[in-house]
Amino acid sequence: MTSPTSLPDGGTAPSTPGQRLRHLLAQTEPVQLMGAHDGLSARIAAAEGFPALWASGLCMSTARGVRDSDEATWSELLDLAATMIEAAPGVPVLIDGDTGYGNFNTARRFAARAERIGAAGVCFEDKVFPKMNSFFGDGHALAPVPEFCGKIRACKDGQRDPGFLVVARTETLIAGRPVEEALERAEAYAEAGADALFIHSRKPTPVEIAGFLERYDGRLPVVIAPTTFHTPTVDEFGRLGVSGVIWANHSMRASFAAMRDVCQQIRSNRGISAVEGQVASLKEVFGLLEYEALEADEAAYTGALGGAAVAG
C-alpha cells in the first residue's frame, strides 16, 4: 500500500484513492462526484475540476448499448471503470456495483477487483438481483436486511486497503417504503461496516431526503444523486447534512442528446457544414488527450533509440 505523503504542518495527505475520497467526504461542504461512463467522460470531468467521479451503472450500460437491468456483465462494467481510473489519475472513482450481481460472494469478488483496478470504493444497493434502474417502473423489490448486511461484511472482510470504501445504497424510498424503514436499514448497514450511506429518491423535490436527514443520527457520511430534484444547489444540500452529491448521469445524457442531434442534422442536410460550429474541434480533442506530449515523447525516445542504434 502506498505510504501517506507528509504535509508541511506535519500531517499526512491521503494517498490511496479510498483515502482521498474519505477525505473529501469529511469536508465541511459536500463533495461533487461527476458521473462518467468511459475514459473520455472521466478525462473531461477531471479537466473541468471535479474532485471525484461516479462510475455510473446506468451510464456504463447505456454506453455499451444495453439496459440498466444487469444486462451488461460486471466484468464489462469494471473494464469500462478501469478506463476512467486510468484517464483521470489522482481523481478517486466510486464504482456503482448495482446489487453486487448476486450474493455475498459475487459482491466481494466485484469489490476485490474494483480495489485491484484502483477504484476508491464500490457502492451496492439493497435491491434484488437482477435490478431495474431506479427511475423506471415500480417493480423495485428490496433484499432482506440480513442478506444485504452479509454482502457488506463480506466486502469489508476481503478488502486489502483499509481506506477502500463500501457504500451502502438504500432504495427504500424508491420502493415506496416509509422513511422509518430507511432509517432502520441505514442503522443496520452501518453496524455491518458500511463506510457511507447513499439515500436515493425519485421525488421531484428533496422532501424525502430532507425528511430522512432530519431524523438520521449522522453516523455515516450521506451521499445523494438529485437526478429528479434538480433545483437545489450543492450549498442547499450541504445545509441538509449531505456529504456528497453525485451528478449521476448528466454527461451521458448530454452526449446522448448531442450525438442524436448531430446525426439528424447530417442526415437531413446531406453534409456537415451546419454542425461544424456545434462540435468540438480536433484541436480541443488533441489537447485534452495530450497529443503534443506524445509527439515530444516520440521525438525523445525515437531519437534516443536511433542514436543508440547508430552508435552500436
Stockholm file with secondary structure:
# STOCKHOLM 1.0

chainA/1-312         MTSPTSLPDGGTAPSTPGQRLRHLLAQTEPVQLMGAHDGLSARIAAAEGFPALWASGLCMSTARGVRDSDEATWSELLDLAATMIEAAPGVPVLIDGDTGYGNFNTARRFAARAERIGAAGVCFEDKVFPKMNSFFGDGHALAPVPEFCGKIRACKDGQRDPGFLVVARTETLIAGRPVEEALERAEAYAEAGADALFIHSRKPTPVEIAGFLERYDGRLPVVIAPTTFHTPTVDEFGRLGVSGVIWANHSMRASFAAMRDVCQQIRSNRGISAVEGQVASLKEVFGLLEYEALEADEAAYTGALGGAAVAG
#=GR chainA/1-312 SS CCCCEECTTSCEECCSHHHHHHHHHTSSSCEEEEEECSHHHHHHHHHTTCSEEEECHHHHHHHTTSCTTTCSCHHHHHHHHHHHHHHSTTSCEEEECTTCSSSHHHHHHHHHHHHHTTCSEEEEESBCSSCCCTTSCSCCCBCCHHHHHHHHHHHHHHCSSTTCEEEEEECTTTTTCCHHHHHHHHHHHHHTTCSEEEECCCSSSTHHHHHHHHHCCCCSCEEECCSSCCSSCHHHHHHHTCSEEEECSHHHHHHHHHHHHHHHHHHHHTSSGGGTTTSCCHHHHHHHTTHHHHHHHHHHHHHHHHHHHHHC
#=GC SS_cons         CCCCEECTTSCEECCSHHHHHHHHHTSSSCEEEEEECSHHHHHHHHHTTCSEEEECHHHHHHHTTSCTTTCSCHHHHHHHHHHHHHHSTTSCEEEECTTCSSSHHHHHHHHHHHHHTTCSEEEEESBCSSCCCTTSCSCCCBCCHHHHHHHHHHHHHHCSSTTCEEEEEECTTTTTCCHHHHHHHHHHHHHTTCSEEEECCCSSSTHHHHHHHHHCCCCSCEEECCSSCCSSCHHHHHHHTCSEEEECSHHHHHHHHHHHHHHHHHHHHTSSGGGTTTSCCHHHHHHHTTHHHHHHHHHHHHHHHHHHHHHC
//
